[in-house]
Amino acid sequence: MSTTPVPNGSAVGSSEGSSLPPIVGINFGNSYASIAVFTKEGVAECIANEEGERQIACAISFQGEEIYIGNQATHQLVKNAKNTITGFRNLLGKKFSEIPQSQLQSTKSAPVIQHPDIPDEPAYKVQILQPAPSPLPPSTQPSAFTTPAASQAATPRSEPVPAERILTVSEVNTMFLASLVESAENFLGKKGLGAVITVPTAFTEAQKDALEKAATDAGVHVLQLLDEAGAAAVTTTSDIWAAELPADRTQLIVDLGSSSLALTLLSIRSGLAFVLASSHTTSVGGDQIDEKLIRFFAADFTKKTKVPLAVCPATDIADQRAEARLRLAIEHTKRTISASPGAATCSVESLKDGLDYTGSINRLRFDLLARPVYSAVADAVKALLESAQVDAHHVDELVYVGGSASLPGLDEALITDAGFAEDVATPFARGTVVGGGVGDPTTVLARGCAVQGALLASIPDDERHREVRAAYQRGGKGNEVQATQRTVGVLVPGAEVKVEGGLGGVWIPVVHKETALPARRTVRFDVELAEDAPALAFEVWEVTESIRVEKITAAAEAEADEEEPEEEPEEVEVKHKEIKKEVFLGAVQMDAKLGIKTKGKSTDSGKTSTTVEVQCVIETSGALRVDVKEVGEGGAAGSLRVPAPGA
Amino acid sequence: MATIQTLPITAPVLPKGYTPPAASSSSRLSAPHPTGHRVLLPVGQAHLNHLKLALHHAHDFDSFDAHLATEREAKAKLLASEAGLEDDLGVGDEEETPELLALDPKEWKKQDHYAVLGLSKFRYKATADQIKIAHRKKVLKHHPDKKASSTPAETILGINVNTNDDAFFKCIQKAHEVLTNAEKRRQFDSVDPAFLDAEEELTSVTATEFKNKKLDFFKTFTPIFELYERFSRVQPVPGLGTIDATKAEVEGFYDFWYNFDSWRSFEWWDKEVNEGSDSRDDKRYTEKKNKSERARRKKEDTAKLRGLVDLTLSLDPRIKMIKQAEKEAREAKKAAAQPGKPAKKTKAQEEEEKRKAEEEARKKEEEEKAARAEAKKAKAAAANAAKKARRQQRAAEEAAAAS
């Protein structure tokens, strides 16, 4: 019998076997990060790290011989703030002299210092305990002077030595990214992952270089550094996002992180996305909501216990610790507020002077507190729309990204304050935010990165696709496109609509304005037919869309319901979308062959109708081709060609 | 693959007397925003498609559509191969007709065992592994434990296919039993219903019919021999070949088929001995009957095949060609034998050699024929002897029984 021990399995993950793509999507924020991978179901999903956290705090803490990374490190902010590093992402790739003085000295975490050896390099200095050198192994050779007292046991380990450790910003980022990647590797059970990492739009090339280097040092192959807006667009253009939304839409991405607000207005044309306008500000962020909430609970604590507690800013060391404790506790409160309509509690043991605190806040009070932040966001949105010359009513969808954007109050405030249409699509309206739905603002970016990573991994690595791959590199070519100026569509002439709309029929937009060329769109709809003559006609028009503002005095409404006659007549703006015909490009006429008579007792009974398919193709030259055909075998067909402008 | 947007719109009736507005021939789309007006975010499948469209297909949608279609096909194939990681050796899934599911296990002798296991496309070619896999598949699907589901009863042609009824499962087990036993499988293959159908269809051809309808020789007879080749104990079996087969090939073919060694047997159609009867006589009587019936069938089968080979030989255009060639050779030789033609001597010699060879071959054939006839005679004699022996034995037995 063989005596060689055979290990029963191994802890090292195999690099093959599982069919999950070896991809991790990393949303690397300044305050929180999240990771997403493909699950067995074939969908990208945000996964939890070893601590069970999906929202992983960007913090590293050194406590004696231990190193804490993530949410555990934030707890160290209470008593071990000097050895806890936070906010390190934004310092990536920056020189020490470039960092403003206000960011260097922080009372909440380890300060940024000039690296002692490398010139103009920011670094952190932390106190650690270095393990003492390990003792000599017990001697195996029996000494000539073996005495009965000699022991085979190792010499006891000596005490660890206190030491100082200098870490560059890049090292800190590498440590943190490595921990994220390790979580993903453990989940997938394979090593050597490819990663797509988000970067804020404001990052400079040097910063992107630094991030890429930090990630490479952490042992991942960076496939692409993706703009946060881009990562969001990947998720929102995927099939699972919302099937009922049109493929051509204008989308506003509201990214409210803890320290900044980024707004991006995107034009999404059947999956192709480009930025119409964007803005970024660090003056608005979730931290402000935190501060207000901390002050609220501190005041409540003082009221309940008669113990003075001055926070935000706190000067006394006891107050500072109390603030740090509250800051940790309200994380839970905010999540409760986001998830459920009821009141949320905040409990801190031994907040100050050994007194416990338990308080609660309901959603109304919370929204009242956060109102200034909401308004600031709404103002920023208004400013952005104005700069892009897009009316709020032309924005079809709002997408929320970031932890603070999970608050339902923000959605409500934004729709009313910034003047969006009532029926604007939002994840809140669809109810996909809570319960790990697809619209969860905290996971949108990471999932987008994972999807993008899988897509990039699917491009074959050969000569033919070299150019394709190059387009995904930084500063890649081939992404600059031509776009249409006006919307092109078909007008189905009809009597009834003539009076009201003034267009003389039903307007069906086919290729929207700002669509990248070449473009092809196919729409399908029903057309009613006359009993005797199955004639069909489609006029092809180029149109401009505008918003007509109608002012209706509230008095008119008050008359309608006589309950409140004392209301002052107030002007209310009602916005209507308007379409103006610009250029007539031609018409397609034909006789339908496949009319079907509706039977039954419905109101449509006895009417004949047929289904037609209209396909518009606009070449890069600007030439237009319209093909109209009846759906079904042997259906009628017609087409229209409009040569390129200038031809 | 253009995505089609379906709009919930019903456009109204075209007004009577509608005339489209006059289109000026110079009306064009407004010029698009120039390149660089917008920069696409390099994200998503749509962007990748856009890139490929621009870089590989010169903005041509049709060419790109074709490319996508082939890519999709390749992907589907890959997925299928991945999904079927456990290679089922091509057993796949065959459709189960209601008639099949309604089979009565009591009538198992009449069922098509290959169809029951979903192996109709392999039949006698199915390997033991394939039978094993197919059986496992069917059992997983039709095991009575799986059938006892709470779903409402589903009926096809008035037969409840979703009950606890394990009739079809019994059929599966019977089919497995038959097909995994080499002897039973041989018996079943001998009278495989699919073979019988094909045989009936293909071998109905007669010489007159063949001539009247001016059928193609090879198209008519190749499938017949392909059908019968399964019964040969000697494999591989020479096929009918083509019109330009060599003489040796043609002769080899007829040689083989005249000496066809078949394993076909007809035990499958044996009459069952009456279950209830204990009578030894009954049993013996049935056995005897079965035996003679089997022998008769086998004889019929051999005769039929021989008839087919005869028919083929008589209609084979290659035989005619060979005979023609021989005749020409003879004449040529005759001509060469006449004096005054020395120039052709060498050729004549060649012909002579050829003729000799042919003669030898013919002689051989004749010898073989004789040998066959002898063998036949011997066989008949042996059969007679056996019969005699049996008769004697029986007589002895009867005598013993009587005493």
Chai-1 contact restraints between the chains, C-beta under 6 A:
chainA,res_idxA,chainB,res_idxB,connection_type,confidence,min_distance_angstrom,max_distance_angstrom,comment,restraint_id
A,G230,B,L41,contact,1.0,0.0,6.0,A-B,restraint_1
A,G230,B,V43,contact,1.0,0.0,6.0,A-B,restraint_2
A,A233,B,L41,contact,1.0,0.0,6.0,A-B,restraint_3
A,A233,B,V43,contact,1.0,0.0,6.0,A-B,restraint_4
A,V234,B,V43,contact,1.0,0.0,6.0,A-B,restraint_5
A,V234,B,G44,contact,1.0,0.0,6.0,A-B,restraint_6
A,T237,B,G44,contact,1.0,0.0,6.0,A-B,restraint_7
A,G271,B,G44,contact,1.0,0.0,6.0,A-B,restraint_8
A,G271,B,A46,contact,1.0,0.0,6.0,A-B,restraint_9
A,L272,B,L40,contact,1.0,0.0,6.0,A-B,restraint_10
A,L272,B,A46,contact,1.0,0.0,6.0,A-B,restraint_11
A,L272,B,H47,contact,1.0,0.0,6.0,A-B,restraint_12
A,L272,B,H50,contact,1.0,0.0,6.0,A-B,restraint_13
A,A273,B,L41,contact,1.0,0.0,6.0,A-B,restraint_14
A,F274,B,R38,contact,1.0,0.0,6.0,A-B,restraint_15
A,F274,B,L40,contact,1.0,0.0,6.0,A-B,restraint_16
A,Q452,B,V43,contact,1.0,0.0,6.0,A-B,restraint_17
A,E467,B,L55,contact,1.0,0.0,6.0,A-B,restraint_18
A,V468,B,L51,contact,1.0,0.0,6.0,A-B,restraint_19
A,A471,B,P42,contact,1.0,0.0,6.0,A-B,restraint_20
A,A471,B,L51,contact,1.0,0.0,6.0,A-B,restraint_21
A,Y472,B,P42,contact,1.0,0.0,6.0,A-B,restraint_22
A,G478,B,L51,contact,1.0,0.0,6.0,A-B,restraint_23
A,N479,B,V39,contact,1.0,0.0,6.0,A-B,restraint_24
A,N479,B,L40,contact,1.0,0.0,6.0,A-B,restraint_25
A,N479,B,P42,contact,1.0,0.0,6.0,A-B,restraint_26
A,E480,B,T35,contact,1.0,0.0,6.0,A-B,restraint_27
A,E480,B,G36,contact,1.0,0.0,6.0,A-B,restraint_28
A,E480,B,V39,contact,1.0,0.0,6.0,A-B,restraint_29
A,V481,B,R38,contact,1.0,0.0,6.0,A-B,restraint_30
A,V481,B,L40,contact,1.0,0.0,6.0,A-B,restraint_31
A,Q482,B,P32,contact,1.0,0.0,6.0,A-B,restraint_32
A,Q482,B,T35,contact,1.0,0.0,6.0,A-B,restraint_33
A,A483,B,H33,contact,1.0,0.0,6.0,A-B,restraint_34
A,A483,B,H37,contact,1.0,0.0,6.0,A-B,restraint_35
A,A483,B,R38,contact,1.0,0.0,6.0,A-B,restraint_36
A,T484,B,P32,contact,1.0,0.0,6.0,A-B,restraint_37
A,Q485,B,S30,contact,1.0,0.0,6.0,A-B,restraint_38
A,R486,B,S30,contact,1.0,0.0,6.0,A-B,restraint_39
A,V492,B,A11,contact,1.0,0.0,6.0,A-B,restraint_40
A,P493,B,Y18,contact,1.0,0.0,6.0,A-B,restraint_41
A,G494,B,P12,contact,1.0,0.0,6.0,A-B,restraint_42
A,A495,B,P15,contact,1.0,0.0,6.0,A-B,restraint_43
A,E496,B,P12,contact,1.0,0.0,6.0,A-B,restraint_44
A,V506,B,A11,contact,1.0,0.0,6.0,A-B,restraint_45
A,L517,B,P32,contact,1.0,0.0,6.0,A-B,restraint_46
A,P518,B,H59,contact,1.0,0.0,6.0,A-B,restraint_47
A,R520,B,A2,contact,1.0,0.0,6.0,A-B,restraint_48
A,R520,B,F61,contact,1.0,0.0,6.0,A-B,restraint_49
A,T522,B,A2,contact,1.0,0.0,6.0,A-B,restraint_50
A,T522,B,I4,contact,1.0,0.0,6.0,A-B,restraint_51
A,V523,B,Q5,contact,1.0,0.0,6.0,A-B,restraint_52
A,V523,B,L7,contact,1.0,0.0,6.0,A-B,restraint_53
A,R524,B,I4,contact,1.0,0.0,6.0,A-B,restraint_54
A,R524,B,T6,contact,1.0,0.0,6.0,A-B,restraint_55
A,F525,B,L7,contact,1.0,0.0,6.0,A-B,restraint_56
A,F525,B,I9,contact,1.0,0.0,6.0,A-B,restraint_57
A,D526,B,T10,contact,1.0,0.0,6.0,A-B,restraint_58
A,V527,B,A11,contact,1.0,0.0,6.0,A-B,restraint_59
A,E528,B,T10,contact,1.0,0.0,6.0,A-B,restraint_60
A,E528,B,P12,contact,1.0,0.0,6.0,A-B,restraint_61
A,E528,B,V13,contact,1.0,0.0,6.0,A-B,restraint_62
A,A530,B,V13,contact,1.0,0.0,6.0,A-B,restraint_63
A,A535,B,L14,contact,1.0,0.0,6.0,A-B,restraint_64
A,A537,B,L14,contact,1.0,0.0,6.0,A-B,restraint_65
A,A537,B,Y18,contact,1.0,0.0,6.0,A-B,restraint_66
A,V583,B,S27,contact,1.0,0.0,6.0,A-B,restraint_67
A,F584,B,P21,contact,1.0,0.0,6.0,A-B,restraint_68
A,F584,B,A23,contact,1.0,0.0,6.0,A-B,restraint_69
A,F584,B,S27,contact,1.0,0.0,6.0,A-B,restraint_70
A,L585,B,S27,contact,1.0,0.0,6.0,A-B,restraint_71
A,G586,B,A23,contact,1.0,0.0,6.0,A-B,restraint_72
A,A587,B,P20,contact,1.0,0.0,6.0,A-B,restraint_73
A,T620,B,H59,contact,1.0,0.0,6.0,A-B,restraint_74
A,G622,B,L29,contact,1.0,0.0,6.0,A-B,restraint_75
A,G622,B,A31,contact,1.0,0.0,6.0,A-B,restraint_76
A,G622,B,P32,contact,1.0,0.0,6.0,A-B,restraint_77
A,L624,B,L29,contact,1.0,0.0,6.0,A-B,restraint_78
A,P645,B,R28,contact,1.0,0.0,6.0,A-B,restraint_79
A,P645,B,L29,contact,1.0,0.0,6.0,A-B,restraint_80
A,P645,B,A31,contact,1.0,0.0,6.0,A-B,restraint_81
